[in-house]
Amino acid sequence: MNTFVLDTQIEQFLQEDIGRGDVTTEAIFTTERAEAVIVAKEAGIFAGEKVVERMFTKFGTELTVKHVMKDGESLVAGVEVLRVYGSVKQMLIIERVLLNLLQRLCGIATLTRRAVETLADPTIRLCDTRKTTPGLRMLEKYAVRIGGGCNHRKGLDDAVMLKENHIAACGSIAEAVARVRQYAGPLLKIEVETTNEDEIREAVAAQADVIMFDNATPDEIKRYVQLVPETIATEASGGISMETLPLYRGTKVDYLSLGFLTHSVRSIDLSMLIQKSEIRSRKVKV
């Protein structure tokens, strides 16, 4: 994870929520200190250790993390995820942003772990896609890894994927691959999206690095895999749900890419509770 990017994002997230200042907290508290815990309200998988580390670094001695769960550990209702001591003001100012991030990342890690267990085929890797929340791609893909999945390309710049529109506009798979090789050089992998046996054979002849079977049924995938030499990786994508995942078990495809890991996730419910308060709040006349 790029911590320079993460630090900038956290700053932006806090600025969005704080605006010109937390009116409620500023009105009530000054130098009060307390201990607080974040607890899980349901089962799942924890992801967000790096987020906690970078967010609390911003506050120096104002906030001290006394305990945080490790990425990949299991959540159960009532389990302590995080314990922090320090300024009540700072705790309350960052509470919502911190919970929003952790809840979403835990949700993605939990859904990914469930998908891996549902497929129950260690020969097939489950991947995410680019169907991520704008601004959160790095973090959402991090959560997929914590859940046991793997990352597909992180953006348009780290791998080549020739989709149907690229191929249609170019004229053929062979021509599209040739143009990419001339432009991009030898270090970027080239993936070609295919929809039938003729296209698969053309992608093999063009020596693609990865061949994707788009919207193929499990039976079609089993047949298509036989057309691809072992030197070329295979991927299947499109129309795969948690309910249909078991049907892909044993298809011998190398990767399944699942958009729902990030675009249809439900956040895990977490709550922050202040404890062991050392309240010395100022008194006002009423």
N, C-alpha and C positions, 0 to 999 in steps of 0.2 A: 504494500500500500504506500502511496506517495503521501508522506506526512506533511509535506509543504502544501500540497493541495488540500489535504484534510484540515489543516490549521486555517487556511483561507476560507474554506466552506463553513467551518464552525463559526468563524467571525461573522460571516454573512448571515447565517441562520440566527445568531443572537441579535444582530442588528435589526433584522426583520421583525423580531418579536418585541424587542425592548423599545425600539423607536427612540423617542426623546427621554425615556426613563420609565421605570416601573412605578407608576403613581401610587398604587396600593402599598407596595413594600416600602417605598421611600417615606410614605406618610406615617408608617407605624414603627419602623425599626431604625436603629442607628448602629450600635456596636455589639448588639446581642450575639451570642454564640450558642450553638446547639449541636447535637448529633442527630443525623437523619439516616433512614434506611430506605432503599428501594426494594420492594418485595414483588414477587410474581403472584399473580392471581389465578394462574392456570398453568397447565403443563406445556412444555416445549423445549427448545434448544436455545441456549444463550449465545448471542453474537453481539459484539460491541465493545470488547475489552479495549481495543485501540481508540475508540471514540471516547471512552471514559478517560483514558490516559491523557489524550490530547486536550480534551475540554478542561479538565481540572488543572492542567499545567498552566493555563492562562491566568489562574487566580493565585498562584504562588502559595504563600502561607495563609491566605484567606480561607482556603478550603483544603483539607487533607483527606485523601482517600484511605480509609482504614482497612477496607476489604472490597474486592470485586471478584465476581465469578470469572472463571477461565472460559474462553471461547470453546464452544462445543459441549460444555457441561449441560446436564439435564436440569430443566426447570420443573418444579412441582408447586402447586398452590401453597403459598405461605413461605416459600424459601427466600432467604435473603440474597439478593442479587448484588447489592452495593451498600456499603456503609461509609458515611462521610462525616467529618467534623469540621466546624468552622462558622463563618459568618452566616447568620440567618438570612440576611439580605441577599447575599450571593446565591445561597441555595435556592431561594424562592425565585430569583431572577432567571436562573438557568433551568429550573425544574421542567417546564413544558418542552423546551427544545430538546433537552436530554432524554426525556421520556419518549417523545415522538420518534427520535432516532432509534433508540434501543428497542422500542416496541416493533417498529417496522423491520429492523434487522433480525430480531428474534423470530418474527413471523416468517421471513424468507428462509432462515436457517431451518426452522421447524418444518416448513412445507417441503424443502429440499430433502431433508432427512426422511420424511414420510415417503417421498417419491422414490428415493433410493431403496428403501425397504419394501415398497410395493412392487417395484420391478424385480427385485431379488435376483439380479443377474450381474455378478461382478465383472463379467467380460464386456459389459456395455457401460460406457460413461455417460452420465446425464449432464447436459450443458444448459446454460442459460442462453439468452438471445440479447439483441439490442432493444428489446421491448422493456425498457427501464424507465423510471421516473426521471425526467429532466433534472439535472443537477445532482442526482443521487447514484449515478451508474457505478462509480467506483465502490461506493459503500454497499450497494445492493449485490454487486458481483462478489465482493468480499464475503457477504453473508451466505451466498450460494456455496462458496468454498468451505465455509465453516460447517454447513449442513451436509457436506459430503459430495457435492456436485463439482463440476469443473467449469471454467469460463470459456465461452466461445470468444470470438474477437471482441475487443473492448471498444472498438470504434471503426470507422471507415479507413483508418490509416495503418492498421497493424496486420491486415490480411486482405487478400483479394477474394471477393465472392461474386462470381458471374451469375446473375439471376436472369430470369426469362426475358426481362425487358432489355438488359444489356445485350443478350444473345440475339434477340429479335432485331434490335436496331443495328447490330453489327453484321448480321447475315448468317453467322454460323458459330458453333462452339470453337471450331478450329481457328477461325479468324480472330475471335475474341481473345482466346488464350495467347495466340501469337502476338497480338498488339500489347497485351498486358506484359508479357515477358520482355518485350523490347523496351517498354516504358519503366517497369518496376525493378528489373534486375532479378538476380537469383535468390535473394534472401527472403522475399515475401512468398508465403505459400499461396497457391491458387486453388480455390474451391469452385466447383461448377455445379449449379443446380440442374437436375434432370427430372424428367417426368415419364420417360418410357425407355425401352431397351435400346432403341436406335440412338437416343441421346447419350445413354450410358456408354455405348460402344464408341461414340465419337469423343466423349470426354476421356476415355481410356486411351484412345489413339493419340489424343492431344497431350497426354502425359500430365493430366491434372494431379495435384497433390491430394486433393480430397474430392470425393464425388458425393453429392447430396441427393437422396431420393425424396423428392418433394411430394407430400400427400400420398405416399405409398402405403398400402395395407401391409400388415405383418406378413401375409403370404407372398405379396409382391416383393417385399424386402428380402425374404429368404431366397427368392429366385434372382433378384438383382445382384445380391452379394456374390453369387457364383460367377458373374460376368466381370468382376473387378479383381485384378491381381493383388496379392498381399502387400505389394509396395505402395498401393494407393489406399488411403483411409476412406472409410465410408461413414455417412451420416444420414439419419432420417429425421424429417421434420414435417410438421403440419398436421393438425387434427388430432394430436395426442393429448389425452386427458388423464387425470389420476385414475379414472375408472377403466380406461383402456390400456394403461401401462402394462399390466401383466401379459397382455396379448403379444407384446414385443419381446418377451423373454425367449431366449434361444434363437433369435433371428440372425445372430452373428454379425449384426451391424456394429461398428465401433462406437458410434455416438448417437444419442438421441438428444435433440435440442428442444427445450420446453419453454415456450414463452410464458406460460402461466406461473412459473416460479417467481416472477417479478411483477407481472402485470395484473395478477388476480389474487394477490396474497392478502391475508387477514392478519393484522397486527396482533401480537401477544399482549395481553393486558398486564401492565405493571403500574405500581402506585408508589409514591414517595411519602413517607411519614416522618415527621420530626419527633424525636425522642430526647430524653435527658436534657431538657431545655435549661439553659443558664440565662433566662430572660431577665434583663435589667432595663426594661422598656421605660422610656420617659413618660411621665404622667402629665396629663393636660387637664385644665379645669373645664368642667362642663356645666 
